[in-house]
Amino acid sequence: MSDKKAKILVVEDDADVRQALALWLAGSGYAPVEAADGRTGLSLVAGEKPDAVLLDLRLPGLDGFEVLAALGREGGGPPPVIVISGQDEIEGVIRAFRMGAADYLQKPIVSFDLLGHALEAVLEREHLSRAVHLAEKRYFNLVQNLPLLVFVLDAAGNLAFINKFCRTLLGYSRGEALTAQDWFFSCVHPEDRERVRALCRHGFTFRERARTEECRFVHKNGATIHALLRAIPSARPAQGGEAASIEGIVVDITDRVELERFVVQEEKLKTLGAISAEVAHEIRNPLFSIAGFAHRLQARIPESREAAIILAEARRLEDILDRISTYLHPVDLRPRQCALSAIVTAALEFLAPEFATRDITALTRLAPALPELKLDPELLTQVVTSLVRFAARHLPEGGRVEIASSRHARFAHLDVVFAAALPVREPDLLFLPFQEGDERMGLPLSYRIVKNMGGALTFSQIGKEAAFTVQLPLGPLTEPLPPFDDEDEGEGEDAGDETVALPGPERAS
């Protein structure tokens, strides 16, 4: 491709040769620029930004080799250089090419057509090189800003590349990820780690082009991230054998997984709610009759144990019906701006006396850049208090409960993690209002509060390791996502943000 507007610098100490080259360039549609020595040539390279340079090797002051060396030290990509010299020693030609010359022509130039072809080829290569560089830069920027994790693992399992979404997804900067040994696999959940290692080993042996697995990662703050991992082996070497690297992506599906749990639980509760409301209505009439009969029997025969038992069971059944009625009643929300970190702090301060009596430790890992929530801070404090209290009561003396917050798309997550002394029995019934006791009653109420706030509350248990996860909306779905620059994540909350003063959970009744 001939760029007739290209600017060509001629660095030649022989005035006749320099002028002849400049005249030919002008007649061929180029824009010639002239320099009689190496220092002037370097100055014009910096000032005029020529598209190519025609360079003589024998120059006063700085010779052509020194000019080539100086151009090679410049950043930003120097212009291509065609050496035009009367020097015919092969060592000089080889040296010029090693120092970055794009082509070499012997003086005197017998045919300007030869120079024309050389100049066309050099400009074409430069144009293609710039196009490739621009495409690579655009590709790099695209990969860096994708809303998913992109990575490359070498044969040893260490990171060769990762995009900056690693901070958004897992809380680590690219520098931390690339310098830590075995970082990628260390971020995989311990229960999924060997399975993910096996998936990558499978990719290196080239038995299959690509595989996708659902697995879990662990955020820097301890939160569990559910993800889809797709591992793609790099191109097989020409001689066959194992792949040199694994390229892959990780897609955050935490919200989807928890939404599926929420939907299943919601359907169960809808069914149970409808049945419970109908059963409660149908039971009350015969219950009143039975209780009235027991009262009359007790009045007639005061020493009757049977009448006392009937009355006690009738009262217990009435309490259950009242709890069901309360559970099904809508929650009165009073939303206003509040910070999740302040809510956690208020709940822990409220529980501090209980923790002190049993030497319970609360470890917090709260995301510093989490946006404020427009929810009811008092009821949300009640929820956090109930969850942490439940966790603490299932810990042995001296135990530890961990509270971590994180962000996933349009939701804030709060995880309450604890290692129960014994596995929680009947976890499916935790959020239902049928069990007796104040401790169990706090969880159904918490579930109902979170649900009415547009969020979700789930419980998971693997062996003694148990966790509550609260998912809370950051804002209405019609609002655009707020900016979330991972490079700014570590700066903390703005000092000028106003935080709502939170009382203790008086509304927990």
C-alpha positions as CSV (number, residue, x, y, z in Angstrom):
1,M,0.0,0.0,0.0
2,S,1.5,3.4,-1.0
3,D,0.7,6.2,1.4
4,K,1.4,9.3,-0.9
5,K,1.1,11.6,2.1
6,A,3.8,9.9,4.1
7,K,6.5,12.0,5.6
8,I,10.0,10.7,4.8
9,L,13.2,12.0,6.5
10,V,16.4,11.9,4.5
11,V,19.6,11.8,6.7
12,E,22.5,12.3,4.2
13,D,25.6,14.5,4.5
14,D,26.2,14.6,0.7
15,A,24.0,17.6,-0.4
16,D,23.7,16.4,-4.0
17,V,22.5,12.9,-3.0
18,R,20.2,14.4,-0.3
19,Q,18.6,16.8,-2.8
20,A,18.2,14.1,-5.4
21,L,16.4,11.9,-3.0
22,A,14.2,14.8,-1.8
23,L,13.3,15.7,-5.4
24,W,12.4,12.1,-6.2
25,L,10.3,11.8,-3.0
26,A,8.4,15.0,-3.7
27,G,7.8,13.9,-7.3
28,S,6.5,10.6,-6.1
29,G,3.9,12.3,-3.8
30,Y,5.8,12.0,-0.5
31,A,6.7,14.9,1.9
32,P,10.5,14.9,2.2
33,V,12.3,16.3,5.3
34,E,16.1,16.8,5.1
35,A,18.9,16.4,7.7
36,A,22.7,16.8,6.9
37,D,23.9,14.9,10.1
38,G,22.9,12.4,12.7
39,R,22.1,14.8,15.5
40,T,19.8,16.9,13.3
41,G,18.2,13.7,12.0
42,L,17.4,12.6,15.6
43,S,16.0,16.1,16.4
44,L,13.7,15.9,13.3
45,V,12.6,12.4,14.2
46,A,11.4,13.8,17.6
47,G,9.9,17.0,16.1
48,E,8.5,16.0,12.7
49,K,7.4,12.4,13.5
50,P,8.3,11.0,10.0
51,D,6.7,7.8,8.7
52,A,10.1,6.4,7.5
53,V,13.8,7.4,7.5
54,L,16.3,7.1,4.7
55,L,19.7,6.9,6.6
56,D,23.3,7.1,5.4
57,L,25.7,5.2,7.7
58,R,28.7,7.5,7.2
59,L,27.7,10.8,8.8
60,P,29.6,13.6,10.6
61,G,29.2,13.7,14.4
62,L,26.9,10.8,15.1
63,D,27.2,8.1,12.4
64,G,24.4,5.9,11.1
65,F,25.0,3.1,13.6
66,E,24.7,5.6,16.5
67,V,21.5,7.0,15.0
68,L,20.1,3.5,14.8
69,A,21.1,2.8,18.4
70,A,19.5,6.1,19.6
71,L,16.3,5.3,17.7
72,G,16.2,1.8,19.3
73,R,16.3,3.4,22.7
74,E,13.2,5.5,22.0
75,G,9.9,4.5,23.4
76,G,6.6,4.6,21.5
77,G,7.9,2.8,18.4
78,P,10.6,4.6,16.2
79,P,9.9,5.0,12.4
80,P,11.2,2.3,10.1
81,V,14.7,2.9,8.7
82,I,16.0,2.1,5.2
83,V,19.8,2.3,5.2
84,I,21.2,3.8,2.0
85,S,25.0,3.6,2.1
86,G,28.1,3.1,0.0
87,Q,29.5,0.7,2.7
88,D,29.6,-2.7,1.0
89,E,31.2,-4.8,3.8
90,I,28.8,-7.6,4.8
91,E,29.6,-7.0,8.5
92,G,28.2,-3.5,8.3
93,V,25.0,-4.7,6.6
94,I,24.5,-7.4,9.3
95,R,25.2,-4.9,12.0
96,A,22.6,-2.4,10.6
97,F,19.9,-5.1,10.4
98,R,20.7,-6.3,14.0
99,M,20.3,-2.7,15.2
100,G,16.8,-2.4,13.7
101,A,17.1,-1.4,10.1
102,A,14.1,-2.4,8.0
103,D,16.0,-2.6,4.6
104,Y,19.4,-1.9,3.1
105,L,20.1,-0.3,-0.3
106,Q,23.6,0.2,-1.9
107,K,24.8,3.6,-3.0
108,P,24.8,4.9,-5.6
109,I,21.1,4.1,-6.3
110,V,21.0,2.8,-9.9
111,S,17.2,2.7,-10.1
112,F,14.7,4.7,-8.0
113,D,12.2,2.0,-8.7
114,L,14.1,-0.2,-6.3
115,L,13.9,2.5,-3.7
116,G,10.2,3.0,-4.4
117,H,9.5,-0.7,-3.9
118,A,11.5,-0.8,-0.7
119,L,9.7,2.3,0.6
120,E,6.3,0.9,-0.3
121,A,7.1,-2.4,1.5
122,V,8.4,-0.7,4.6
123,L,5.4,1.6,4.9
124,E,3.0,-1.3,4.3
125,R,4.7,-3.3,7.1
126,E,4.6,-0.3,9.4
127,H,0.9,0.2,8.6
128,L,0.1,-3.5,9.3
129,S,2.2,-3.4,12.5
130,R,0.3,-0.4,13.8
131,A,-3.0,-2.0,12.9
132,V,-2.0,-5.2,14.8
133,H,-0.8,-3.2,17.8
134,L,-4.1,-1.3,17.8
135,A,-6.1,-4.5,17.5
136,E,-4.1,-6.0,20.4
137,K,-4.6,-3.0,22.5
138,R,-8.4,-3.0,21.9
139,Y,-8.5,-6.7,22.6
140,F,-6.6,-6.2,25.8
141,N,-8.8,-3.4,26.9
142,L,-11.9,-5.5,26.0
143,V,-10.7,-8.5,28.0
144,Q,-9.7,-6.3,31.0
145,N,-13.2,-4.7,31.2
146,L,-15.3,-7.8,30.6
147,P,-17.7,-8.5,33.6
148,L,-16.2,-12.0,34.1
149,L,-12.9,-13.4,35.1
150,V,-10.5,-14.3,32.2
151,F,-7.3,-16.2,33.0
152,V,-4.4,-18.2,31.6
153,L,-2.6,-21.0,33.5
154,D,0.8,-22.3,32.6
155,A,1.7,-26.0,32.7
156,A,2.7,-25.6,36.4
157,G,-0.7,-24.3,37.3
158,N,0.4,-20.7,37.9
159,L,-1.2,-17.6,36.4
160,A,0.3,-16.3,33.2
161,F,-2.5,-13.7,32.7
162,I,-5.7,-12.5,34.5
163,N,-7.9,-9.5,33.9
164,K,-8.7,-6.9,36.5
165,F,-12.2,-8.4,37.2
166,C,-10.3,-10.6,39.8
167,R,-10.7,-7.7,42.2
168,T,-14.4,-7.3,41.6
169,L,-15.0,-11.1,41.8
170,L,-12.6,-12.2,44.5
171,G,-11.2,-9.1,46.1
172,Y,-7.6,-9.4,44.9
173,S,-5.7,-7.0,42.6
174,R,-4.0,-8.3,39.4
175,G,-0.6,-7.8,41.1
176,E,-1.6,-9.9,44.1
177,A,-3.0,-12.7,41.8
178,L,0.0,-12.8,39.4
179,T,2.7,-12.8,42.1
180,A,1.2,-15.4,44.5
181,Q,2.2,-19.0,44.1
182,D,-0.7,-21.3,43.1
183,W,-3.1,-18.3,43.6
184,F,-5.9,-19.6,41.3
185,F,-6.4,-23.0,42.9
186,S,-5.9,-21.5,46.4
187,C,-9.0,-19.3,45.7
188,V,-11.1,-22.4,44.8
189,H,-13.3,-23.6,47.7
190,P,-11.5,-26.4,49.5
191,E,-14.2,-28.9,48.8
192,D,-14.0,-28.2,45.0
193,R,-10.3,-27.7,44.7
194,E,-9.3,-31.2,43.7
195,R,-12.1,-31.4,41.2
196,V,-11.0,-28.1,39.5
197,R,-7.3,-29.3,39.5
198,A,-8.5,-32.5,37.8
199,L,-10.4,-30.4,35.2
200,C,-7.3,-28.4,34.4
201,R,-5.1,-31.5,34.2
202,H,-7.6,-33.1,31.9
203,G,-7.3,-30.0,29.6
204,F,-3.5,-30.2,29.5
205,T,-3.6,-33.8,28.3
206,F,-5.9,-32.7,25.4
207,R,-8.5,-35.4,25.7
208,E,-11.2,-32.8,25.1
209,R,-11.3,-29.3,23.6
210,A,-13.1,-27.5,26.5
211,R,-15.0,-28.4,29.6
212,T,-17.4,-26.4,31.9
213,E,-17.9,-27.1,35.5
214,E,-19.9,-25.5,38.3
215,C,-17.8,-24.8,41.3
216,R,-17.2,-22.4,44.2
217,F,-14.5,-19.8,44.9
218,V,-13.7,-18.1,48.2
219,H,-13.6,-14.2,48.2
220,K,-10.8,-12.5,50.0
221,N,-13.3,-11.5,52.7
222,G,-14.3,-15.2,53.2
223,A,-17.6,-15.1,51.2
224,T,-18.4,-18.1,49.0
225,I,-18.8,-17.3,45.3
226,H,-20.7,-19.7,43.1
227,A,-19.3,-19.8,39.6
228,L,-19.2,-21.5,36.2
229,L,-15.6,-22.4,35.2
230,R,-14.8,-23.0,31.5
231,A,-11.3,-24.3,30.8
232,I,-10.0,-24.3,27.2
233,P,-6.7,-25.9,26.3
234,S,-4.3,-23.8,24.2
235,A,-3.5,-24.9,20.7
236,R,-1.8,-28.3,20.5
237,P,1.9,-28.0,19.5
238,A,2.7,-29.0,15.9
239,Q,4.4,-32.2,17.0
240,G,1.5,-33.1,19.2
241,G,1.7,-33.7,23.0
242,E,0.2,-31.8,25.9
243,A,-1.2,-28.3,25.7
244,A,1.2,-25.5,26.8
245,S,-1.4,-23.6,28.8
246,I,-5.1,-23.5,29.9
247,E,-7.2,-20.4,29.0
248,G,-10.4,-20.0,30.8
249,I,-13.2,-17.8,32.1
250,V,-15.1,-17.7,35.4
251,V,-18.7,-16.4,35.5
252,D,-20.2,-15.4,38.8
253,I,-23.6,-17.2,39.2
254,T,-23.9,-16.6,43.0
255,D,-27.1,-14.6,42.5
256,R,-28.6,-17.2,40.3
257,V,-27.8,-20.1,42.7
258,E,-29.2,-18.2,45.7
259,L,-32.2,-17.1,43.7
260,E,-32.9,-20.7,42.8
261,R,-32.7,-21.6,46.5
262,F,-34.9,-18.7,47.3
263,V,-37.5,-19.7,44.7
264,V,-37.6,-23.3,46.0
265,Q,-38.0,-22.1,49.5
266,E,-40.5,-19.5,48.5
267,E,-42.7,-22.1,46.8
268,K,-42.5,-24.3,49.9
269,L,-43.5,-21.4,52.1
270,K,-46.3,-20.3,49.8
271,T,-47.8,-23.8,49.9
272,L,-47.3,-24.1,53.6
273,G,-48.7,-20.7,54.2
274,A,-51.9,-21.4,52.3
275,I,-52.3,-24.7,54.0
276,S,-51.5,-23.2,57.4
277,A,-54.0,-20.4,57.0
278,E,-56.8,-22.8,56.1
279,V,-55.8,-25.3,58.8
280,A,-55.7,-22.5,61.4
281,H,-59.1,-21.3,60.4
282,E,-60.6,-24.8,60.5
283,I,-58.9,-25.7,63.8
284,R,-60.0,-22.7,65.8
285,N,-63.7,-23.6,66.1
286,P,-63.2,-27.2,67.4
287,L,-60.3,-25.9,69.5
288,F,-62.6,-23.4,71.3
289,S,-65.1,-26.2,71.9
290,I,-62.5,-28.5,73.3
291,A,-61.1,-25.8,75.5
292,G,-64.6,-24.8,76.7
293,F,-65.4,-28.4,77.5
294,A,-62.1,-28.8,79.5
295,H,-62.9,-25.6,81.5
296,R,-66.4,-26.9,82.4
297,L,-64.9,-30.3,83.3
298,Q,-62.2,-28.7,85.4
299,A,-64.8,-26.5,87.2
300,R,-66.9,-29.6,88.0
301,I,-64.0,-31.8,88.9
302,P,-61.1,-29.6,90.0
303,E,-58.7,-32.5,90.7
304,S,-59.1,-33.9,87.1
305,R,-55.6,-34.3,85.5
306,E,-57.2,-35.0,82.2
307,A,-58.9,-31.6,82.1
308,A,-55.6,-29.8,82.9
309,I,-53.7,-31.7,80.2
310,I,-56.5,-30.8,77.6
311,L,-56.3,-27.1,78.6
312,A,-52.5,-27.0,78.4
313,E,-52.4,-28.6,74.9
314,A,-55.2,-26.3,73.8
315,R,-53.2,-23.3,74.9
316,R,-50.1,-24.6,73.1
317,L,-52.1,-25.2,69.9
318,E,-53.5,-21.7,70.2
319,D,-50.0,-20.3,70.5
320,I,-48.9,-22.1,67.3
321,L,-51.9,-20.7,65.4
322,D,-51.0,-17.2,66.7
323,R,-47.4,-17.6,65.5
324,I,-48.7,-18.8,62.0
325,S,-51.0,-15.7,61.8
326,T,-48.1,-13.4,62.8
327,Y,-45.8,-15.0,60.3
328,L,-48.3,-14.6,57.4
329,H,-49.0,-10.9,58.3
330,P,-47.1,-8.3,56.2
331,V,-44.1,-6.5,57.7
332,D,-44.3,-2.7,58.2
333,L,-41.1,-1.4,56.6
334,R,-39.7,2.1,57.1
335,P,-36.9,2.3,54.6
336,R,-34.1,4.9,54.6
337,Q,-30.4,5.1,53.7
338,C,-28.2,2.9,55.9
339,A,-24.8,1.3,55.8
340,L,-24.5,-2.5,56.2
341,S,-21.3,-2.1,58.1
342,A,-23.0,0.1,60.6
343,I,-25.8,-2.4,61.0
344,V,-23.4,-5.2,61.7
345,T,-21.5,-3.1,64.2
346,A,-24.8,-2.2,66.0
347,A,-25.9,-5.9,66.2
348,L,-22.5,-7.0,67.6
349,E,-22.6,-4.2,70.2
350,F,-26.0,-5.4,71.2
351,L,-24.8,-9.0,71.5
352,A,-21.5,-8.1,73.2
353,P,-22.7,-9.0,76.8
354,E,-23.9,-12.4,75.6
355,F,-20.7,-13.1,73.8
356,A,-18.6,-12.1,76.8
357,T,-20.3,-14.6,79.1
358,R,-19.3,-17.5,76.8
359,D,-16.1,-16.1,75.4
360,I,-17.5,-16.0,71.8
361,T,-15.4,-14.1,69.2
362,A,-16.9,-12.2,66.3
363,L,-14.6,-11.8,63.2
364,T,-15.8,-9.3,60.6
365,R,-14.7,-8.9,57.0
366,L,-16.8,-6.1,55.7
367,A,-16.4,-4.8,52.1
368,P,-15.3,-1.1,52.4
369,A,-16.8,0.1,49.1
370,L,-20.3,-1.3,49.5
371,P,-23.0,1.2,48.6
372,E,-25.6,2.2,51.1
373,L,-28.9,0.4,51.2
374,K,-32.3,2.0,51.2
375,L,-33.9,-0.4,53.7
376,D,-35.3,-0.4,57.2
377,P,-32.2,-0.2,59.4
378,E,-33.9,-1.2,62.6
379,L,-35.5,-4.3,61.1
380,L,-32.3,-5.2,59.3
381,T,-30.4,-4.9,62.6
382,Q,-32.9,-7.3,64.1
383,V,-32.3,-9.8,61.3
384,V,-28.5,-9.6,61.7
385,T,-28.9,-9.9,65.5
386,S,-31.1,-13.0,65.2
387,L,-28.7,-14.7,62.8
388,V,-25.6,-14.0,64.8
389,R,-27.3,-15.0,68.1
390,F,-28.4,-18.3,66.5
391,A,-24.9,-19.0,65.4
392,A,-23.4,-18.1,68.7
393,R,-25.8,-20.4,70.6
394,H,-24.7,-23.3,68.5
395,L,-21.0,-22.7,69.2
396,P,-19.0,-24.2,72.0
397,E,-17.5,-21.8,74.6
398,G,-14.6,-19.9,73.1
399,G,-16.0,-20.4,69.6
400,R,-15.9,-17.9,66.7
401,V,-18.6,-16.6,64.3
402,E,-17.5,-14.8,61.1
403,I,-19.5,-12.0,59.4
404,A,-18.5,-11.1,55.9
405,S,-20.1,-8.7,53.4
406,S,-19.6,-8.6,49.6
407,R,-21.2,-7.3,46.5
408,H,-22.7,-9.4,43.6
409,A,-24.2,-7.4,40.7
410,R,-27.2,-5.6,42.1
411,F,-27.2,-7.3,45.5
412,A,-25.2,-6.9,48.7
413,H,-24.5,-10.2,50.5
414,L,-24.0,-10.8,54.2
415,D,-22.6,-14.2,55.3
416,V,-22.7,-15.4,58.9
417,V,-20.4,-18.4,59.1
418,F,-19.9,-20.7,62.1
419,A,-18.7,-24.2,63.0
420,A,-21.6,-25.6,65.1
421,A,-20.7,-27.9,68.0
422,L,-23.3,-30.3,66.5
423,P,-24.9,-30.2,63.1
424,V,-28.1,-28.1,63.1
425,R,-31.0,-30.6,63.1
426,E,-33.9,-30.2,60.6
427,P,-32.4,-27.1,58.8
428,D,-35.3,-27.1,56.4
429,L,-37.6,-26.1,59.3
430,L,-35.4,-23.2,60.5
431,F,-37.5,-20.6,58.8
432,L,-40.9,-22.1,59.6
433,P,-43.1,-20.8,62.5
434,F,-44.1,-24.2,63.9
435,Q,-41.4,-24.8,66.4
436,E,-41.6,-23.6,70.0
437,G,-39.0,-21.4,71.7
438,D,-37.9,-17.9,71.3
439,E,-34.6,-18.9,69.6
440,R,-36.4,-20.6,66.7
441,M,-39.0,-17.8,66.4
442,G,-36.3,-15.2,65.5
443,L,-35.4,-17.0,62.2
444,P,-38.9,-17.2,60.7
445,L,-39.4,-13.5,61.6
446,S,-36.0,-12.7,60.0
447,Y,-36.9,-14.6,56.9
448,R,-40.1,-12.7,56.6
449,I,-38.4,-9.3,57.1
450,V,-35.8,-10.0,54.4
451,K,-38.4,-11.4,52.0
452,N,-40.5,-8.2,52.4
453,M,-37.3,-6.1,51.7
454,G,-37.0,-7.8,48.3
455,G,-34.1,-10.0,49.4
456,A,-33.5,-13.6,50.3
457,L,-32.3,-15.5,53.4
458,T,-30.8,-19.0,53.0
459,F,-29.0,-21.5,55.2
460,S,-26.4,-24.0,54.2
461,Q,-24.6,-26.7,56.2
462,I,-21.8,-29.1,55.3
463,G,-20.8,-31.2,58.3
464,K,-20.3,-28.8,61.2
465,E,-19.6,-25.8,58.9
466,A,-22.8,-23.8,58.6
467,A,-23.7,-20.4,57.1
468,F,-26.6,-18.0,56.7
469,T,-26.5,-15.8,53.6
470,V,-28.6,-12.6,53.4
471,Q,-29.0,-11.2,49.9
472,L,-30.2,-7.6,49.9
473,P,-31.1,-5.3,46.9
474,L,-28.8,-2.4,46.3
475,G,-31.5,-0.4,44.5
476,P,-34.6,-0.7,42.3
477,L,-34.0,-2.9,39.2
478,T,-34.9,0.0,37.0
479,E,-31.9,2.0,38.1
480,P,-28.6,1.6,36.3
481,L,-25.8,-0.2,38.0
482,P,-23.6,2.2,40.0
483,P,-20.0,2.5,38.8
484,F,-17.7,0.0,40.3
485,D,-14.0,0.6,39.5
486,D,-11.9,-2.2,41.0
487,E,-8.9,0.1,41.1
488,D,-10.8,2.2,43.7
489,E,-12.1,-0.6,45.8
490,G,-9.6,-0.4,48.5
491,E,-10.1,3.3,49.3
492,G,-12.9,2.7,51.8
493,E,-16.2,4.5,52.2
494,D,-16.3,8.3,51.7
495,A,-15.6,10.1,54.9
496,G,-18.5,12.5,54.3
497,D,-21.2,9.8,54.0
498,E,-24.0,10.1,56.5
499,T,-24.7,7.0,58.5
500,V,-28.0,6.4,60.2
501,A,-27.8,6.1,64.0
502,L,-29.0,2.6,64.8
503,P,-30.7,1.7,68.1
504,G,-30.7,-1.8,69.5
505,P,-33.2,-4.2,68.1
506,E,-36.2,-3.2,70.2
507,R,-38.6,-4.2,67.4
508,A,-37.6,-7.8,67.6
509,S,-40.8,-8.9,69.2
